[in-house]
Amino acid sequence: MPISNKHPSPGTEHQNFFGVDERLGAVAVSLRREEKEKEGASLQYNYRLILRTSELRTLRGSVLEEALPPTARSPAARGLSPKKLLEHVLPDLNLQGLRLASNSPKVPETLLKLDEQGVSFQRKVGVLYCRAGQGSEEEMYNNEGAGPPFQEFLELLGQHIQLRGFTKYRAQLDTKTDSTGTHSLYTTYQDYEIMFHVSTMLPYTPNNRQQLLRKRHIGNDIVTIIFQEPGAQPFTPRTIRSHFQHVFIIVRAHEPCTERTTYSVAVSRTKDIPLFGPPIPAGHRFPRTPVFRDFLLAKAINAENAAERSGKFHAMATRTRQEYLQDLARSHATTTSLEASSSRLPLLSLGAKRKERAKGAKAWELQSAGALVWSVRARDGDRAAPELPCLLGISAEFLVLIEAKGKRVIFNCSCRDMLAWTYSDCGLDLYYGSGDYISVRLPDGQGDEVKDIVNRLQLVTRGCETRELTLLRNGLGQLGFQVDSEGFVTDVERFTFAEKAGLQPGARLVRVCERALPGLSHAQTTELLRTAKKVTITMVPPDENEFQVEDLAVVQSKSLVKELCSSGAKAGKSLGVAANPQSEEENLTLSPLFSAAGQHVLESREPPGASGQRNPGQQPSEDE
């Protein structure tokens, strides 16, 4: 868990040290010693550390006292001094420049800002209304009210809320004096809160073509939805005068305010932002359903996630982090050096919780926000792929595989993308994303470790254990259920063997007759279900969230698994990365939703043969 907390609990005493390192620049180090119970009722001690540098990832770790070299351990029960601990754990850090932090209330506030940087689950999205015949930014900002097609779209997108007294995420809108309007649009999706800056809900100023009260909010949103009525002119990003709006999601209504209402979607993004999912099917029109809403929200959240990792935003975040750290080292450090500080770290005793743990509570390690690590042998979902000796790390945010020999990250997946797992006494199959999976196997005799991995997954992911069903056919040879192209069960007939076995609408198939679903086309899956003598399926129980929010920081590492695990293997997918990803989006300057884009990349469909995701380092082609 982070040492800095919004609501520190009793006993979280720790020491903070600030300073400047010649190589790393300004740094902040936090240390704490904890007492934990060991088998046999004896005690052992654990040191927890946080190192904050100008890099955007805060580094957290822990080390058992007994794991340190015997020469470093103190025979006294008070443990190591901070200086001795850091000499062994961070030998490359310049310890001479570290000074003990002051007691200023600004210290924990700043440390918390640093630790939470880049992990916000609050998003603001601009929404501009484009009437029939309109196409310019000025025309969109000057639409005083919303027409029926736009109202219909907003009702699908979110909840109409009154701003005065609103207590949830407000995205810089005034909730006290109505200076930014009386109402707005708000919703939640998965773990995210989303506030929409809707142009027609923000204050309108007569005889002011610039509408600055509206533009000050929408013009500072990274992601903007452009809603087009039928007959609107093609959208071009060149008409938008803003240095901050980087992604435009264009939604055009077809036959609005009828039972046949549909929407077409396209995206324009600046060239330094990588492609993000979910992919837009070629030529597809979305019916006005909650599925379309989920698609659009996932697209908007992923757009901002992608933008934040582009060069411009990364540089801004790094500069902000450096300023925080420099301020701590310059203004909030005492003159007490590391060597002259308290000779021993504060001890956090967990003795009061022993009785609670004895009643069967999970081991305290499993609750840690930092990564827990196991030695495993891993391979991708291809049964013929070789196994690699790896370290499996599972933190509160990511699941990582590191090649034991080369020390390279060969797989990295957000815990939010973990779907499910199948486990046995010696290993697990881990399903993620669109149903791809990796297999990990533990050494013989470590069956208990498998249970620990499963317990950890239950705590930090939304996933669950898969279920394997053997399905019988009725007298006509039918199984009694329907499945779509993505493996979701859409219908289960009443009083069939499938229903009796426990299959439900919304369940997701990940294997059919021992074959992974991502490796099968929809036609192959249908044929296998229709003709196999014995039908066994592995499925994930129904889940309310269909579209997953992606963490684009993990995409690039996935391709390394293919490189290491499939030398000489057949062409195809390896852990969700396309084997032939060179195809690009079609040139959408011909699309009725767009005109010339300038420095923006246009997309309206998934690139042929790709998985809806481009590696962050991959550049778009010139014809985009």
Helices and strands as residue ranges (DSSP letters): E 15-21, E 25-37, E 43-52, E 59-64, G 65-67, G 70-72, H 82-89, G 95-97, E 99-101, H 106-116, E 122-130, H 137-141, H 148-157, E 159-162, E 183-189, E 192-198, G 199-201, H 212-218, E 223-228, G 237-239, E 247-254, E 262-270, E 286-287, H 290-308, H 311-331, E 333-337, E 347-348, G 351-353, H 354-358, G 364-367, E 372-380, E 388-394, E 398-403, E 409-414, G 415-417, E 418-423, E 427-432, E 436-441, H 447-460, E 464-465, E 467-471, E 481-483, E 489-492, H 497-501, E 508-512, E 515-516, G 517-519, H 522-531, E 535-540, G 552-554, H 555-565, G 588-590, E 600-603
